[in-house]
Amino acid sequence: MSRAVAEVVAATANAGKQREIREILAALPLRIRGLDEFPPIEFPEEGAEYEPNAVAKAETVARATGLPALADDSGLEVDALAGAPGPLSARYGGPGLADRERAAYLLERLGDVDGAGRSARFVCVAALAHPGGEVVTARGECPGRILAAPRGDGGFGYDPVFEVEPGVAMAELPAARKNEISHRARALAGLRGALEALLRES
């Protein structure tokens, strides 16, 4: 007997996030659809807190598509910068910057800060919204520190400057390893029960 398959829309235009969501949830019989399969959807303006941002994106896509939608909001928090850039990570340094330029701006801001001041964490809040209005959220964190210079060419965002294991940048990890320990993997693990409930309903 074949297993039931549930459809979920990944509420992100970020190709890296969409790929990771699919990889992390590959063990579940979900059909994860991309936004490119639907007419353009206008997202609400993002604020300065992870959970409201994630919920707003998921609810917007669920209403527009009539399908359950999975969104996340994530960021990098650096101790020496009082937790910045946080939920503003994707806009850090100003509009129009590429990932490598944002990472370079972060390293410039840190200057010669050393030791505990370079401690940091990736944070992710994931939200699963149903078209009927129900929303479930979960939070995940991945601790590490900021390197002095970028390393590796995997991942995206701040992965090349984030030391996640001694001497290893997030961007140097195989995708399978990253998807075991990342903040996104941990947040999505917290939604597993809600996703399994979708499968039972389908």
Order of alpha helices (4+ residues) and beta strands (2+ residues): beta-alpha-beta-alpha-beta-beta-alpha-beta-beta-beta-beta-alpha-alpha-alpha
